[in-house]
Amino acid sequence: MTSEPQVLVHRDKEELAEAVAARLITRVVDAQSARGSASVVLTGGRNGNGLLAALASSKARGAIDWSRLDLWWGDERFLPEGDPERNATQAHEALLDAVPLDPARVHTMAASDGAYAGDVEAAAEAYATELAAAARPEDHARVPSFDVLLLGVGPDTHVASLFPEHPALHETERTVVGVHGAPKPPPTRITLTLPAIRAAQEVWLLAAGEDKADATALALTGAGELQAPAAAAHGRRRTLWLLDEAAAGRLPRALYPRALS
Ligand SMILES: O=C1O[C@H](COP(=O)(O)O)[C@@H](O)[C@H](O)[C@H]1O
């Protein structure tokens, strides 16, 4: 089962970050009260980090039981531990160091100088194993059915480290793969594949800024999955495109309810 994309447009990137932070707090609190815990897949990039910063400064952040939250990553730049370009480093700076998480529930992807000694394929396989161990029988997948999986949309329509026309987009078996020759630095990365992304209950795609307007329009107006990877990202129950007015600027008006001012 997939879900039709829904589009919500906020005024600017600051309003987008604050509104998505409020939405995420509500979603996590609901999942924790229903099940005892929640799981969220983080994204890197400007909008992902803007969201984490908005969560850090939200007065409502205390509503989340941070010790019962599993955090995963959709992708990682295969760089040494602590490198400022690693998505995990940026997430720690923006939010994770400021909240009482259980370190055992913070599932970072391996660094290039870590246990797999520069072998990105082995690092990807290890993350797939960690995900499979966390999946419950009721998830019906080799990954947990994440409550929310966040994806920042790149100006070329990439999501996670799935770039247009790249071989990782063809993956139908593995849930995590190594990426070589990414067009955006660094060239070597680790990414969830489409089957892993589509196991999430809800997929939220984030885009702000005029440089995302073409990507957003392309992905939401019928582009193929190879041409526009963002078009291939769906949640089982919900697929939400969360935009600011600049990123929504080239969308047909019929696609979203809020009129641009
Ligand atoms: O490299 C990456 O870029 C995308 C989008 O980044 P943005 O700065 O253009 O918003 C991000 O989603 C991905 O996780 C990251 O590794």
The ligand as an SDF file (V2000), in Angstrom:
LIG
                    3D

 16 16  0  0  0  0  0  0  0  0999 V2000
   23.5400   15.5460    1.1950 O   0  0  0  0  0  0  0  0  0  0  0  0
   22.4220   15.5800    1.6330 C   0  0  0  0  0  0  0  0  0  0  0  0
   21.5100   16.4750    1.1120 O   0  0  0  0  0  0  0  0  0  0  0  0
   20.1170   16.3350    1.2780 C   0  0  0  0  0  0  0  0  0  0  0  0
   19.4260   17.6920    1.0880 C   0  0  0  0  0  0  0  0  0  0  0  0
   20.2040   18.7450    1.6160 O   0  0  0  0  0  0  0  0  0  0  0  0
   19.8350   20.2910    1.4760 P   0  0  0  0  0  0  0  0  0  0  0  0
   20.9110   21.0120    2.2120 O   0  0  0  0  0  0  0  0  0  0  0  0
   19.7900   20.6220    0.0130 O   0  0  0  0  0  0  0  0  0  0  0  0
   18.4940   20.4800    2.1370 O   0  0  0  0  0  0  0  0  0  0  0  0
   19.7890   15.6430    2.5680 C   0  0  0  0  0  0  0  0  0  0  0  0
   18.4690   15.2970    2.5650 O   0  0  0  0  0  0  0  0  0  0  0  0
   20.6350   14.3910    2.7770 C   0  0  0  0  0  0  0  0  0  0  0  0
   20.2760   13.7530    3.9870 O   0  0  0  0  0  0  0  0  0  0  0  0
   22.0560   14.7910    2.8200 C   0  0  0  0  0  0  0  0  0  0  0  0
   22.9580   13.7510    3.0680 O   0  0  0  0  0  0  0  0  0  0  0  0
  1  2  2  0
  2  3  1  0
  2 15  1  0
  3  4  1  0
  4  5  1  0
  4 11  1  0
  5  6  1  0
  6  7  1  0
  7  8  2  0
  7  9  1  0
  7 10  1  0
 11 12  1  0
 11 13  1  0
 13 14  1  0
 13 15  1  0
 15 16  1  0
M  END
$$$$
